[in-house]
Amino acid sequence: MADGEMLEHAKFHAMTEGTQEDWMAIVRGNGPFTRELPDRMLAHLRMLKEDTGGYPVDRLEHSLQTATRAFKAGRDEEYVVCALMHDIGDLLSPSNHAEMGAMIMKPYVSEQNYWMMDKHGIFQGYYFFHHLGLDRDMREQYWGHEWFEYTAQFCHLYDQNSFDPDYESMPLEAFEPMLRAVLAAPKRSIYKRETASAE
């Protein structure tokens, strides 16, 4: 290989054959794909418009209402983006949509906001589980957790009341700069080495 020439893609057939040059080619190749993440997120949000699931508004409108309420209440940018994305998991994993949406956002948000997204499905159940023969107090299993009230407040103030066909939501385009800012760089990554305890 000539000096300064770079691989366009990795040459290995199995990772055991990989070289540093291969992995640098993969890092370079992943750059555009990684930068396009906000565009893929926006496309998936738009797909939420395709279904109401029987609710009074479609799933995108519910997400926009939730985010709009949070924004108008003065919540910070990351919180508003979590409000926008809280039901994104409905697309591929309706049975555990909260956990899926939380995992998608986990690298980009605080532990507190991740926990809120992850548990909001159970906390939201306070408002309807009893109509389905379930325990509306299922959230009480988390009583005493430092973010219990934070999550209960999210559901009460922004989520459970965002099914109003007459509510004037902000358009998705208004949230796009916030989403791009939050997704600009991960706050944590599985690829960062954990610091081992000195003891």
C-alpha positions in Angstrom: 0.0 0.0 0.0 1.4 3.4 -1.0 2.2 6.0 1.7 -0.9 8.0 2.6 -3.2 5.6 0.8 -6.2 4.6 3.0 -8.4 1.6 2.8 -12.0 2.4 1.6 -13.3 -0.5 3.6 -12.1 -3.4 5.7 -10.5 -6.4 4.0 -11.1 -9.1 6.6 -13.5 -11.9 6.3 -13.5 -12.6 10.1 -12.7 -10.2 12.9 -9.8 -12.4 13.9 -8.1 -11.3 10.7 -8.7 -7.6 11.3 -5.8 -5.1 11.3 -5.6 -1.5 12.6 -6.0 -0.3 9.0 -9.2 -2.3 8.7 -10.6 -0.8 11.8 -9.6 2.8 10.8 -11.4 2.2 7.5 -14.5 1.1 9.5 -14.3 4.2 11.7 -14.1 6.4 8.6 -16.9 4.5 6.9 -19.2 4.8 10.0 -18.8 8.6 10.1 -21.6 9.5 7.6 -23.9 6.8 9.0 -23.4 8.1 12.5 -24.0 11.7 11.4 -27.3 10.7 9.8 -28.7 9.4 13.0 -30.9 12.5 13.6 -32.4 12.1 10.1 -33.3 8.5 10.8 -34.8 9.4 14.1 -36.9 12.1 12.4 -38.0 9.7 9.8 -39.1 7.2 12.4 -41.0 9.9 14.3 -42.9 10.7 11.1 -43.8 7.0 10.8 -45.7 7.4 14.1 -48.3 9.4 12.2 -49.4 6.2 10.4 -51.4 4.8 13.3 -53.6 5.9 16.2 -53.7 2.6 17.9 -57.3 3.5 18.8 -56.3 6.7 20.6 -58.0 10.0 19.9 -54.8 11.3 18.1 -52.1 9.6 16.1 -48.9 8.6 17.8 -46.9 11.4 16.3 -49.4 14.0 17.5 -49.2 12.5 21.0 -45.4 12.8 20.9 -45.6 16.4 19.7 -48.2 17.3 22.3 -46.0 15.8 25.1 -42.9 17.6 23.9 -44.8 20.9 23.3 -46.2 20.8 26.9 -42.7 20.2 28.3 -41.2 23.0 26.2 -43.9 25.5 27.2 -43.3 24.5 30.8 -39.7 25.6 30.5 -38.1 22.2 30.6 -34.5 21.9 29.3 -33.6 20.8 25.8 -32.7 17.2 26.8 -36.0 16.8 28.7 -38.0 18.1 25.8 -36.3 15.7 23.4 -37.0 12.8 25.8 -40.6 13.9 25.8 -40.6 13.9 22.0 -38.9 10.5 21.8 -40.6 8.7 24.7 -42.9 6.5 22.6 -40.5 5.9 19.6 -40.3 2.3 20.7 -44.0 1.8 19.6 -42.8 1.2 16.1 -40.8 -2.0 16.6 -41.6 -3.1 20.1 -45.1 -2.1 21.3 -45.0 -4.6 24.2 -42.0 -2.9 25.8 -42.0 0.4 24.0 -40.7 2.4 27.0 -37.6 0.3 27.4 -36.8 0.3 23.7 -37.1 4.1 23.4 -35.0 4.5 26.5 -32.3 2.3 25.1 -32.2 4.2 21.9 -31.7 7.5 23.8 -29.5 6.1 26.6 -26.1 7.2 25.2 -27.3 10.8 24.8 -29.2 11.6 27.9 -28.7 11.7 31.7 -29.3 8.7 33.9 -32.3 10.5 35.3 -33.9 11.1 31.9 -33.0 7.5 30.8 -34.8 6.1 33.9 -37.8 8.3 33.3 -38.1 7.1 29.7 -37.5 3.5 30.7 -40.1 3.4 33.4 -42.7 5.8 32.0 -44.9 2.9 30.7 -45.4 1.5 34.1 -46.0 4.9 35.7 -48.4 5.8 32.9 -50.4 2.7 33.9 -51.6 4.6 37.0 -54.1 6.3 34.7 -55.6 3.2 33.0 -54.3 -0.2 34.2 -57.4 -0.6 36.4 -59.6 -0.4 33.3 -57.8 -3.4 31.9 -57.9 -5.6 35.1 -54.3 -4.6 36.0 -52.8 -3.0 39.1 -52.8 0.8 38.6 -50.3 1.0 41.5 -47.7 -1.1 39.7 -45.4 1.9 39.8 -45.3 1.6 43.6 -42.6 -1.1 43.2 -40.3 1.8 42.6 -41.5 3.9 45.6 -38.5 5.5 47.3 -36.4 5.6 44.2 -34.7 9.0 43.8 -36.5 9.5 40.4 -39.9 8.2 41.3 -41.5 11.6 41.6 -39.7 13.0 38.6 -41.1 10.2 36.4 -44.6 10.4 38.0 -44.6 14.1 37.2 -43.6 13.5 33.6 -46.6 11.3 33.1 -49.0 13.5 35.0 -48.0 16.9 33.5 -47.0 16.0 29.9 -47.8 12.4 28.9 -51.3 11.3 30.1 -52.9 14.5 29.0 -51.5 14.6 25.5 -54.3 13.0 23.5 -56.3 16.1 22.8 -57.4 16.5 19.2 -57.9 20.3 19.8 -54.4 21.0 21.3 -52.1 23.1 19.1 -48.8 21.3 19.1 -45.5 22.8 17.8 -44.5 21.2 14.5 -41.9 18.5 14.4 -39.6 20.9 12.6 -39.5 23.1 15.8 -37.9 20.2 17.7 -35.4 19.2 15.0 -32.6 21.5 16.2 -33.1 20.3 19.8 -32.9 16.7 18.7 -29.8 17.3 16.6 -28.1 19.0 19.5 -28.9 16.2 22.0 -27.7 13.5 19.5 -24.6 15.5 18.6 -22.3 13.5 20.9 -22.9 10.5 23.2 -22.6 11.2 26.9 -21.5 7.7 27.5 -20.7 4.6 25.4 -20.3 0.9 25.9 -16.9 1.2 24.2 -15.4 3.4 26.8 -13.3 1.4 29.3 -14.8 1.4 32.8 -12.4 2.6 35.5 -11.5 -0.3 37.7 -11.7 0.2 41.4 -8.3 0.7 43.0 -9.3 -1.3 46.0 
